[in-house]
Amino acid sequence: MRIYPILRPLIFRLDAERAHHMTIAALNLMPKRPPAFPGSLTTSIAGLGFPSPVGLAAGFDKDAEVAEAMLGLGFGFVEVGTLTPLPQAGNERPRLFRLTDDRGVINRLGFNNRGQADALQRLAGRDRSRGIVGVNIGANKDSPDRIADYVAGVRRMSAVADYLTINISSPNTPGLRQLQDEGALRALLAAVQEARTAGGAPRSESESVPRTASPPIFLKVAPDLGEGEPDQIARVAIQHNVDAIIVANTTVSRPHLSSRHGGEAGGLSGEPLRPLALDALRRFRAASGGGIPLIAAGGIGSVDDAWARIRAGASLVQLYTALVYEGPGIARRIATGLAHKLTEHGFASISEAVGSET
Ligand SMILES: Cc1cc2nc3c(=O)[nH]c(=O)nc-3n(C[C@H](O)[C@H](O)[C@H](O)COP(=O)(O)O)c2cc1C
């Protein structure tokens, strides 16, 4: 029996941020052994073997408190963060809103987190054989040199991250998205790659240094991009040896919304973001022609949503907002459903289905 539909009305009576903190506390008590997945779901990208392509998107576990519990609930990988070099309080409350009628969320949290040093300690103590945990890094709001913040994040978090995500797409840190502009992106990625290799782990095929010494770099982009921007970003990312692009973060656009909180400022996620995120993914696929792995996020809440993203070119998918509406069983339900889809369509693995819509 599914318990979440019974719990949900009770949780929804609480303020959204309070409910989130209670959820994190409860998750700390969960068993942490990951389930077994059908072999057809194993997906390899950037040298990492993902047991299921369904991951937890950044922002749920900002301080890396419950990564193992989320792996135990059936996520094939978990992205913690965004973590900034220094602790940061974020914006004033209220700053997190459920848009229940739209099955969406608006947040303007503003990178509230306890900082990288605090998360580092916890991550260093985890059993890495239990699953893939990526670390999403950002810049402090008041930083005089944002690129230096990413460099610091790469240096500090590489030792404990299975992959690092360079997040330049959150709408709640003023000016952050400007790092997606061509010149700024080139400067950022050059600095990030230098910081990575300076760690002593060269990247050529013949290398014997373990990859964990220098984790793959993923780049997370916004869904609000103008004509030509996906081409430009994909080109620069490939030139700078980025290992994958995550498409996408929350949107600052406002499609039609019925909920009371629809007018709040911040980033919109969940169902209303779905068409925009799918379109952005298709644009990145067309721009890159499969030349760089893509990871889809934005409004994924069902097997059909995940399947559509894989067919549109995503090697992996991530979700967050659907967890609020569907409960924690969603990762396993989608994984099981994807295994059925593969059989139904005659594919032996996820990688065979990637981009198969064209
Ligand atoms: C409350 C909330 C906080 C988030 N915080 C972050 C964050 O810190 N860093 C980040 O890269 N994305 C963050 N995101 C964006 C998600 O990772 C994801 O890209 C986006 O919500 C779209 O997926 P979804 O529709 O499944 O939620 C946040 C999303 C929500 C709803």
The ligand as a Tripos MOL2 file, in Angstrom:
@<TRIPOS>MOLECULE
LIG
   31    33     1     0     0
SMALL
NO_CHARGES

@<TRIPOS>ATOM
      1 C1         13.1310   23.9600   -3.5230 C.3       1 LIG1
      2 C2         14.1080   23.7940   -4.6310 C.ar      1 LIG1
      3 C3         15.4460   24.0790   -4.4070 C.ar      1 LIG1
      4 C4         16.3810   23.9070   -5.4300 C.ar      1 LIG1
      5 N1         17.6910   24.1640   -5.1870 N.ar      1 LIG1
      6 C5         18.5980   23.9370   -6.1570 C.ar      1 LIG1
      7 C6         19.9810   24.1240   -5.9150 C.ar      1 LIG1
      8 O1         20.4110   24.4530   -4.8110 O.2       1 LIG1
      9 N2         20.8400   23.9150   -6.9450 N.ar      1 LIG1
     10 C7         20.4280   23.5080   -8.1890 C.ar      1 LIG1
     11 O2         21.2770   23.3080   -9.0810 O.2       1 LIG1
     12 N3         19.1230   23.3090   -8.4390 N.ar      1 LIG1
     13 C8         18.2150   23.5080   -7.4720 C.ar      1 LIG1
     14 N4         16.8880   23.2920   -7.7280 N.ar      1 LIG1
     15 C9         16.4750   22.9070   -9.1030 C.3       1 LIG1
     16 C10        16.2940   21.4100   -9.2580 C.3       1 LIG1
     17 O3         17.5180   20.7330   -9.0550 O.3       1 LIG1
     18 C11        15.7490   21.0710  -10.6610 C.3       1 LIG1
     19 O4         16.7150   21.4300  -11.6350 O.3       1 LIG1
     20 C12        14.4620   21.7920  -10.9750 C.3       1 LIG1
     21 O5         13.6460   21.8970   -9.8330 O.3       1 LIG1
     22 C13        13.6610   21.0780  -12.0660 C.3       1 LIG1
     23 O6         13.3150   19.7630  -11.6870 O.3       1 LIG1
     24 P1         11.8920   19.3800  -11.0190 P.3       1 LIG1
     25 O7         10.8240   19.9980  -11.8660 O.co2     1 LIG1
     26 O8         11.8650   17.8830  -11.0280 O.co2     1 LIG1
     27 O9         11.9080   19.9210   -9.6490 O.co2     1 LIG1
     28 C14        15.9450   23.4570   -6.7170 C.ar      1 LIG1
     29 C15        14.5940   23.1710   -6.9270 C.ar      1 LIG1
     30 C16        13.6830   23.3340   -5.9080 C.ar      1 LIG1
     31 C17        12.2270   23.0010   -6.1780 C.3       1 LIG1
@<TRIPOS>BOND
     1     1     2 1
     2     2     3 ar
     3     2    30 ar
     4     3     4 ar
     5     4     5 ar
     6     4    28 ar
     7     5     6 ar
     8     6     7 ar
     9     6    13 1
    10     7     8 2
    11     7     9 ar
    12     9    10 ar
    13    10    11 2
    14    10    12 ar
    15    12    13 ar
    16    13    14 ar
    17    14    15 1
    18    14    28 ar
    19    15    16 1
    20    16    17 1
    21    16    18 1
    22    18    19 1
    23    18    20 1
    24    20    21 1
    25    20    22 1
    26    22    23 1
    27    23    24 1
    28    24    25 2
    29    24    26 1
    30    24    27 1
    31    28    29 ar
    32    29    30 ar
    33    30    31 1
@<TRIPOS>SUBSTRUCTURE
     1 LIG1         1 GROUP 0 **** ****
